[in-house]
Amino acid sequence: MQLLFLTAPVGAIIALGFAVILVLGILRREEGTPAMKAIAQAVREGAAAYIKRQYGVVAIFFGIIFAVLCVLAFVFNLLPKPVPFAFLTGGFFSALAGFIGLKVATNSSARTTNAARDSLNSGLRVAFSSGMVMGLVVVGLALLDLSIWYILLNQIYKAKPVVERLPIITSTMLNFGMGASFQALFARVGGGIFTKAADVGADLVGKVEAGIPEDDPRNPAVIADNVGDNVGDVAGMGADLYESYYASLIATMALAAAATAALPAGLKADMGLKMVLLPVLIAAVGLGSSIIGFFLIRSGERAKQSALLWALRRGTWGAAFIAAVGAFFVVRFVLGVEGIGIYFSVLTGLVAGVLLGVLSEYFTSYNYKPTRGISRAAETGPATVIIEGLSVGMISAAPSVLVVSAAVLGAFFFAGGAASFDNGLYGVGIAAVGMLSTLGITLATDAYGPVADNAGGNAQMAGLKPIVRERTDALDALGNTTAATGKGFAIGSAALTALALVVAYRNEIILHGASLDLSLANPRLLVGIFLGAMLVFLIAALIMRAIGSAAQSVVKNVRHQFNTVKGLMEGTAKPNYAETVHICTVSAQKKMILPALSAILAPVVVGVLIGLEGAVGLLVGAITTGFAMAIFMANSGGAWDNAKKYIEAGHYGGKGSEAHKAGVVGDTVGDPFKDAAGPSLNILIKLMSMVSIVFLGFVLAIKLF
């Protein structure tokens, strides 16, 4: 069985190798005209300046936390000794994945535009190849980091028998995800503030006040907007799903060790090893399925959304089907006939992931009634657009919650939860692994969007033929839908992963010999639940306020340049793009600290002041409220965005009409919802669980109750 584990590092190397092949294929393509190259270079420079500053700020926080963890591990013996170093590797690989994805995306946008000069399918292939690099790098580096530590810990504890070694290894590895969680939060919050401040500033002054087109080169915020798409929706989303992927694997491995603890001694070692390694093997199957799915994606020359959407569906649904078939044979080989229930738990996660994507598409695509209803409401002004968009987002939370609830119950009972509670919990964890198994291609459908968006901006600013902009607009609109689908998937997987982490946290408390009263009559548990629900609103509000404040600075800068740069509006002078990028960068770095610290400190403070039951309640309240809130915000924002695009396509008066102006207002409100505050809640619910696990020993040592 130990040899089978080698499929993980081998799979990781294959994924990274295929990513290299895709990158070389992208770089072999031409960027186009000198104007196209200059625009792409400006975006690259802005993104590089931002990421350099962000990683510098994050490095300081990592240094502080590393020192704290070293003290806890080496001075007070409250943590396993490898944890501080694994914290650094988790953050490093997450940051590396985001950096690579960002570099590839910013080198792909002009090439996508140039490819779209030839055909729609060529543009799609370049943009999607860029997104696929992000997906493969995230999966490859996560599996590589996990594999290295598992092999290393096996060597460290090789003197112990397997039955003792597995709980120690999985319990230690459970502490490892905090580095990835930290990096994800900073990337998501900082990138979200940057991109939405630029986007809101560009839209309010450019499209609403000045009446100039989107991506007009006269708008000083247009380059910052393009930079923001990459730092927020490529690097930020990549870090988010890296964390989910990594956390789901290590949480399920820890649950496996707990599930086999009650088995007879003769079965414990063999079955424990099989159940611990199964999540990694399923991840390897999903990785191969994602690569196969990539080759299924093709489109014709019709720029219809339905045709393009089906082109991507062939890849994502094909990968899910192949993963489902492959997982059956893996489970059958590893666990035998008795493991068929575990297979259905995996299948439950896969199906739930597909359904969440379909639901997000229905509520955000302008091919369906909810988004068209928002476009129709625009005829009566911005107020009705806001009301209709809020209602669409709120309604969309209901079916998504039902899908995840059904998945949790199904996975629990398929895995034998009726007979063994711990086996059922393992089923919930393995369902999260199943949902995330095809992350390589699922993340690609999201990371592809910013490349297509930048390609459209490049076509507009470089003054290319209308047919090129028509093709890039088709790819961009598709990207909005797939981004909404990806966000639904990310939120659903975060909920399942967070549930697995909370259960693992409970098991860790029991392993430490601490008592835990989780009855609803316990006021500490109830207070914790209230605090968790409140924290979701608080952090979302802090992020929204940060975006509003940063956007005001951008708006003032854009207005100032419009009023003072002679010849700017006539097109004879260029705006100062770098100045606007700098404003967004500085604002994002300053304003991301308070929301991030709130999420990091809350579990420790509540655990110390209220007790372990309060900490568990905090996690439960944050998961339930955060999941529903994230779905609501993501789908409201996506629907507002596509409602505006539906009007721009010639409906209800088209571009420049009063309905269009109302649609732009709705889109401006929705941008912080879907691209900053909403996605940050995914990370919040996982990060809090990770922090609780890592600092459990510290909380036990000084808690007041």
PEHU-V537878 format. One record per pair of residues at least 6 apart in sequence whose ideal C-beta (glycine too) atoms are under 7 Angstrom apart, sorted by sequence separation. I is the first residue (numbers start at 0). J is the second residue. If there is no record, write none. Layout:
I,J  I,J
//
This chain:
30,36  71,77  72,78  115,121  205,211  211,217  215,221  361,367  364,370  365,371  416,422  519,525  561,567  566,572  647,653  652,658  653,659  71,78  72,79  73,80  114,121  115,122  206,213  211,218  214,221  299,306  331,338  334,341  362,369  363,370  376,383  377,384  415,422  416,423  508,515  517,524  560,567  561,568  565,572  567,574  606,613  646,653  647,654  651,658  652,659  72,80  114,122  156,164  259,267  262,270  298,306  330,338  376,384  414,422  415,423  564,572  605,613  606,614  30,39  298,307  365,374  414,423  458,467  459,468  605,614  68,78  72,82  205,215  416,426  458,468  505,515  564,574  72,83  111,122  114,125  156,167  259,270  330,341  373,384  376,387  412,423  414,425  156,168  259,271  298,310  330,342  411,423  414,426  602,614  605,617  646,658  647,659  205,218  297,310  413,426  455,468  458,471  646,659  68,82  69,83  111,125  296,310  373,387  560,574  68,83  110,125  111,126  153,168  205,220  256,271  259,274  296,311  327,342  330,345  372,387  373,388  411,426  560,575  602,617  152,168  255,271  258,274  326,342  410,426  411,427  455,471  601,617  646,662  201,218  296,313  410,427  454,471  455,472  65,83  68,86  107,125  295,313  296,314  373,391  107,126  149,168  152,171  201,220  255,274  256,275  295,314  326,345  643,662  200,220  201,221  255,275  407,427  410,430  451,471  454,474  455,475  642,662  643,663  65,86  293,314  64,86  65,87  107,129  292,314  295,317  369,391  556,578  557,579  643,665  149,172  197,220  201,224  252,275  292,315  323,346  451,474  452,475  556,579  642,665  643,666  148,172  406,430  451,475  104,129  292,317  61,87  103,129  197,223  198,224  252,278  292,318  323,349  452,478  553,579  556,582  639,665  640,666  148,175  197,224  251,278  291,318  322,349  451,478  639,666  61,90  103,132  198,227  289,318  362,391  553,582  639,668  640,669  197,227  248,278  288,318  291,321  319,349  448,478  552,582  553,583  639,669  248,279  447,478  448,479  100,132  100,133  194,227  288,321  362,395  448,481  636,669  193,227  194,228  248,282  288,322  319,353  447,481  448,482  549,583  552,586  635,669  636,670  100,136  194,230  445,481  636,672  637,673  99,136  193,230  194,231  285,322  288,325  316,353  358,395  444,481  445,482  549,586  635,672  636,673  193,231  194,232  284,322  549,587  636,674  54,94  96,136  190,230  191,231  358,398  444,484  445,485  632,672  633,673  96,137  190,231  284,325  358,399  444,485  549,590  632,673  636,677  284,326  548,590  442,485  96,140  190,234  191,235  355,399  358,402  441,485  632,676  633,677  95,140  190,235  281,326  284,329  545,590  632,677  355,402  441,488  50,98  92,140  186,234  187,235  281,329  354,402  629,677  92,141  186,235  280,329  50,101  187,238  351,402  629,680  92,144  186,238  187,239  351,403  541,593  542,594  628,680  629,681  277,330  280,333  541,594  46,101  89,144  183,238  351,406  625,680  88,144  182,238  183,239  277,333  538,594  541,597  434,491  435,492  183,241  348,406  434,492  625,683  46,105  183,242  347,406  538,597  625,684  273,333  537,597  538,598  273,334  305,366  431,492  434,495  43,105  179,241  180,242  304,366  347,409  348,410  621,683  622,684  42,105  85,148  179,242  347,410  621,684  281,345  431,495  430,495  431,496  42,108  176,242  179,245  344,410  347,413  621,687  534,601  427,495  431,499  39,108  176,245  344,413  618,687  39,109  176,246  343,413  344,414  617,687  618,688  38,109  81,152  427,498  428,499  427,499  36,109  176,249  340,413  341,414  618,691  35,109  175,249  340,414  340,415  530,605  173,249  35,112  172,249  173,250  614,691  25,103  31,109  35,113  424,502  527,605  30,109  26,106  30,110  172,252  173,253  22,103  25,106  31,112  25,107  28,110  31,113  344,426  348,430  352,434  527,609  30,113  169,252  170,253  347,430  348,431  351,434  526,609  29,113  169,253  345,429  348,432  349,433  614,698  25,110  28,113  341,426  344,429  345,430  348,433  349,434  527,612  531,616  598,683  602,687  606,691  28,114  89,175  93,179  344,430  348,434  523,609  527,613  531,617  535,621  601,687  89,176  169,256  346,433  349,436  523,610  526,613  527,614  530,617  531,618  534,621  603,690  89,177  90,178  94,182  341,429  345,433  399,487  403,491  524,612  527,615  528,616  531,619  532,620  598,686  602,690  85,174  89,178  90,179  93,182  97,186  406,495  523,612  524,613  527,616  531,620  535,624  539,628  598,687  602,691  81,171  85,175  88,178  89,179  93,183  166,256  523,613  526,616  527,617  530,620  531,621  535,625  86,177  87,178  90,181  165,256  403,494  407,498  521,612  524,615  525,616  528,619  529,620  599,690  603,694  607,698  611,702  79,171  82,174  86,178  90,182  399,491  403,495  524,616  528,620  532,624  606,698  610,702  85,178  527,620  531,624  535,628  607,701  610,704  79,174  517,612  603,698  607,702  608,703  609,704  78,174  515,611  516,612  606,702  607,703  28,125  515,612  513,611  517,615  25,125  133,233  137,237  141,241  145,245  25,128  137,240  141,244  145,248  508,611  24,128  25,129  133,237  137,241  141,245  145,249  162,267  138,244  162,268  165,271  169,275  21,128  137,244  161,268  165,272  326,433  162,271  21,131  22,132  165,275  505,615  21,132  161,272  18,132  322,436  322,437  364,480  18,135  64,181  363,480  501,618  17,135  18,136  319,437  501,619  318,437  15,135  61,181  360,480  363,483  14,135  15,136  18,139  501,622  318,440  360,483  14,138  15,139  105,229  359,483  360,484  498,622  14,139  57,182  104,229  315,440  359,484  497,622  546,671  314,440  315,441  359,486  11,139  57,185  101,229  356,484  359,487  494,622  543,671  101,230  104,233  315,444  358,487  546,675  11,142  356,487  10,142  11,143  53,185  101,233  355,487  356,488  494,626  100,233  101,234  311,444  355,488  542,675  543,676  100,234  542,676  7,142  8,143  11,146  53,189  352,488  355,491  490,626  97,234  100,237  539,676  542,679  7,145  8,146  7,146  352,491  490,629  97,237  142,282  351,491  352,492  490,630  96,237  97,238  538,679  539,680  487,630  490,633  49,193  4,149  93,238  96,241  535,680  538,683  487,633  293,440  348,495  486,633  93,241  138,286  289,437  292,440  535,683  93,242  288,437  290,439  282,432  289,439  483,633  274,425  278,429  281,432  285,436  289,440  483,634  281,433  284,436  285,437  286,439  278,432  282,436  483,637  134,289  281,436  89,245  479,637  261,421  479,640  480,641  131,293  479,641  258,421  257,421  258,422  479,644  307,473  258,425  302,469  302,470  476,644  127,296  308,477  254,424  255,425  307,477  311,481  254,425  302,473  304,476  308,480  304,477  251,425  254,428  123,298  45,222  49,226  120,297  251,428  45,223  120,298  250,428  251,429  119,298  120,299  42,222  46,226  50,230  120,300  251,431  41,222  45,226  49,230  119,300  247,428  251,432  523,704  118,300  42,225  46,229  119,302  42,226  46,230  50,234  247,431  248,432  504,688  511,695  247,432  500,685  507,692  513,699  123,310  486,673  497,684  501,688  504,691  508,695  247,435  493,681  497,685  500,688  504,692  507,695  511,699  489,678  496,685  500,689  503,692  244,435  486,677  490,681  493,684  497,688  243,435  486,678  489,681  493,685  244,438  240,438  240,442  237,442  236,445  237,446  236,446  233,446  232,448  233,449  232,449  229,449  228,449  228,452  228,453  400,626  400,627  225,453  225,456  396,627  399,630  396,630  221,456  395,630  396,631  395,631  393,631  392,631  395,634  392,632  214,455  214,456  392,634  391,634  392,635  215,459  216,460  391,635  214,459  254,499  214,460  243,489  250,496  389,635  392,638  212,459  388,635  391,638  251,499  254,502  240,489  243,492  247,496  250,499  254,503  257,506  232,482  239,489  243,493  246,496  250,500  253,503  388,638  388,639  247,499  243,496  250,503  253,506  246,500  373,638  377,642  373,639  370,638  374,642  369,638  373,642  377,646  363,634  370,641  374,645  0,272  4,276  7,279  14,286  362,634  370,642  374,646  0,273  3,276  10,283  17,290  378,651  6,280  363,637  371,645  377,651  4,279  359,634  363,638  370,645  0,276  7,283  10,286  362,638  365,641  374,650  375,651  3,280  6,283  364,641  365,642  374,651  384,661  388,665  363,641  384,662  365,644  365,645  378,658  381,661  384,664  385,665  377,658  380,661  384,665  388,669  381,664  385,668  377,661  381,665  377,662  374,662  373,665  138,438  137,438  138,439  134,438  135,439  134,439  137,442  134,440  134,442  131,440  133,442  134,443  133,443  131,443  134,446  130,443  133,446  130,444  127,443  130,446  130,447  129,447  127,447  130,450  126,447  129,450  126,450  126,451  126,454  173,503  122,454  220,553  173,507  170,507  219,556  220,557  219,557  111,450  115,454  218,557  111,451  170,510  219,560  104,446  108,450  112,454  107,450  111,454  104,449  108,453  112,457  100,446  104,450  108,454  112,458  116,463  199,546  109,457  122,470  126,474  108,457  122,471  192,542  196,546  200,550  204,554  217,567  116,467  119,470  123,474  191,542  195,546  199,550  203,554  217,568  115,467  122,474  209,561  192,545  196,549  200,553  204,557  217,570  119,473  188,542  192,546  196,550  200,554  204,558  222,576  226,580  112,467  115,470  219,574  115,471  197,553  219,575  223,579  227,583  192,549  196,553  200,557  204,561  217,574  219,576  223,580  222,580  112,471  220,579  219,579  223,583  197,583  196,583  193,583  196,586  193,584  192,586  193,587  192,587  189,587  192,590  189,588  192,591  189,591  188,591  185,591  188,594  188,595  185,595  42,453  184,595  184,598  39,457  38,457  35,457  38,460  38,461  14,439  35,461  34,461  32,461  239,678  246,685  242,682  232,674  239,681  243,685  231,674  239,682  242,685  246,689  207,660  207,663  206,663  202,663  202,666  203,667  202,667  199,667  199,670  198,670  195,670  195,671  195,674  194,674  195,675  191,674  192,675  191,675  191,678  191,679  187,678  188,679  187,679  187,682  184,682  183,682  180,682  184,686  180,685  180,686  180,689  177,689  176,689  177,690  177,693  174,692  173,692  174,693  48,580  52,584  56,588  41,576  45,580  49,584  53,588  48,584  52,588  82,693  78,696  77,696  77,697  77,700  71,696  71,697
//
